[in-house]
C-alpha cells in the first residue's frame, strides 16, 4: 500500500486507510519487538506508528509523504528479515 501511494493520485479515503493499516502494522511490530527485546526496532516502529497515526494526523506535503512512504516501505521489508526470534 505504501508503494502504491507514491506514484498515483488516490482518493482521500485511500490515504486514510493507509494510515490505519501502517499504524496497526507498526503497533503490532512494536509489540513483537518489545517481546524480543529489540530496542532499535521498537523505537523505530513506535515512531512510524506516531507518524502515521490516523487519530491525530500529521499533515505534510505530498513530496514529503512520497519520501516517507518509500522509507517506511523499505523499513517494513527489512523488518521481515531482521525481526526474528533467536529460537
Secondary structure, 3 states (H helix, E strand, C coil): CHHHHHHCCCCHHHHHHHHHHHHHHHHHHHHHHHHHCCHHHHHHHHHHHHHHCCCCCCCCCHHHHHHHHHHHHHHHHHHHHHCCCCC
